[in-house]
Amino acid sequence: MQEPVFTATSVPVLAPGYRFQWEPAQHCYVLLYPEGMVKLNSAAGEILKQVTEHEQTVEEIITSLKAAFDGADLDDDVYQFLEEAHDKSWIKSK
Amino acid sequence: MTKAGSNQNKAPGSTGGTTGLKRGTTIGQPLWLLAELTYACPLQCPYCSNPTNFSKIKQELTTEQWISVFRQARELGATQLGFSGGEPLSRPDLVELIREARGMGFYTNLITSGVGMTESKVAEFKEAGLDHIQVSFQASTEELNNLIAGTDAFKHKIQMAKAVKANGYPMVLCFVTHRQNIDQMESILDLAISLNADYVELATTQYYGWAMHNRDQLLPMKEQLERAQAIAHRYQDDQQGKMKIYYVIPDYYEERPKPCMNGWGNVFLTITPDGTALPCHSARELPGMSLPNIKDMSIREIWEDSSDFNRFRGLDWMKEPCRSCDEKEKDFGGCRCQAFMLTGDPAKADPVCTKSPDHHLITEAIEQAGLEAEKLDTEMQPLVFRNPQNSKRLHGK
């Protein structure tokens, strides 16, 4: 098992060259990078929206998402997504 | 640029690998807009993908026409915009075009040789919102670089690559490889490392336009490729997490064709300097094209209704062996332009495919290039450089 990159106090930020935005024509959030695009599912979109709206810790992101989604138990999902996004070089820990 | 639009990889959190197009039922979105702003270029690379008759095309779209193209394509769902050419820096309105496109929400890519760039321009583009600059090199040494480019540009390119990085852009370097520089693979990658590149694209020459004309002089030999590939893989391992290296085998040495443009009229839209809309940057050379122009039709009409964009859309146009092939949805039968150039029929299977009855044309081309490679320097056919004089010589005025 690889050592996880993110803990409760780390601050995830988008990697240089990446841009996150809503695409009306796709009806979804997307991640744009040099000559490419990833269409995000709604969970990934909501997490990256938190990451890009303002700098905050993973703990704060989870708190905001819980408030928005009726206290859903989403801690593991957030951590798992952040690690995968880091492996893909979309985000880094500030 | 052929990889354009193909980076929609299936990744965690993505909704899937494709654009949501159900082949044959709905039409995809032109996600990738390639704006060939001009055919003017200070370089003369003999592998240029521009048409060899480019000197006949004199009228360029105005600033307003380009902005209208961007707006229309954006409304149809385009997200990636490549400023290309020729050398896009030759357009005096480039900053304005970047600013407008970025304001519409495009991810803006500048694909440049770096010639004509200055440090203040890099900063100006940044301020205008440019997302990404890709600087192309012709080789890793000054002598060979300048010989291939037909101009004295190497030192300036190095400076500009550094300026790109200093302005906070990811540094994306592109080396177009062929027989005459592929043996430099180690020093190419060492150069990229010394410049702190984030991405290196080892783009293999594709045989269209000028490159097709110079194929005997450019096509690498199998031994060269194997050596270059081993080096590229070694550097990929060493540079993991630091520099991403993209290495693609030339399709002449593959058994299956490339999924050209991710399918005809599927995600890719090229607008040429004079406003002609093409499903790929080589398609102008195909016979029977209507060549719709943005001056006469809207981008939506061109994308959805024009005969050109529907000509090889989906799978119904295919002949055997593609029609009954279980890989047809993976590679779409390969490249229409390559099929036409080599067989005379754009609806045939790309001869790169070993299932194609025309595959011998590829093996013969490799043999032919091999004979040329064995010749002494003095006996070799000289490279024909991409410049207006040669364009006129090949096609008349």
Contacts between the chains, C-beta under 8 A, distances in Angstrom:
chain1	res1	chain2	res2	distance
A	16	B	168	6.9
A	16	B	169	7.7
A	16	B	170	5.4
A	16	B	198	7.8
A	17	B	131	7.0
A	17	B	132	6.2
A	17	B	169	7.1
A	17	B	170	3.8
A	17	B	198	7.5
A	19	B	107	6.0
A	19	B	131	6.6
A	21	B	105	6.3
A	23	B	77	7.4
A	23	B	79	6.5
A	25	B	29	6.2
A	25	B	75	7.6
A	25	B	76	7.0
A	25	B	77	3.4
A	26	B	20	7.7
A	26	B	29	7.8
A	26	B	77	6.6
A	28	B	15	6.4
A	30	B	79	6.6
A	32	B	79	5.9
A	32	B	80	7.1
A	32	B	107	3.9
A	32	B	131	7.5
A	33	B	7	7.8
A	33	B	107	7.4
A	33	B	132	8.0
A	34	B	107	8.0
A	34	B	109	6.3
A	34	B	131	7.5
A	34	B	132	4.3
A	34	B	134	7.2
A	34	B	170	6.5
A	34	B	172	5.7
A	34	B	199	6.9
A	35	B	3	7.1
A	35	B	4	6.1
A	35	B	5	8.0
A	35	B	7	5.8
A	35	B	80	6.2
A	35	B	82	7.2
A	35	B	109	5.9
A	35	B	132	7.6
A	36	B	7	2.9
A	36	B	8	6.5
A	36	B	9	7.4
A	36	B	80	7.3
A	37	B	7	7.3
A	37	B	8	5.8
A	37	B	31	6.6
A	37	B	79	5.3
A	37	B	80	6.5
A	37	B	107	7.4
A	38	B	8	6.8
A	38	B	9	6.9
A	38	B	11	5.5
A	38	B	13	7.5
A	38	B	14	4.7
A	39	B	8	7.3
A	39	B	14	5.6
A	39	B	15	4.6
A	39	B	16	7.3
A	39	B	20	7.9
A	40	B	13	5.2
A	40	B	14	6.3
A	40	B	15	7.0
A	41	B	13	5.7
A	41	B	14	7.0
A	41	B	15	5.2
A	43	B	13	7.1
A	44	B	12	7.3
A	44	B	13	2.8
A	44	B	14	7.5
A	45	B	13	7.9
A	47	B	13	8.0
A	81	B	12	6.6
A	81	B	13	6.0
A	84	B	11	7.9
A	84	B	12	3.7
A	84	B	13	7.1
A	85	B	12	6.8
A	85	B	13	6.9
A	88	B	11	5.4
A	88	B	12	6.8
A	89	B	244	7.8
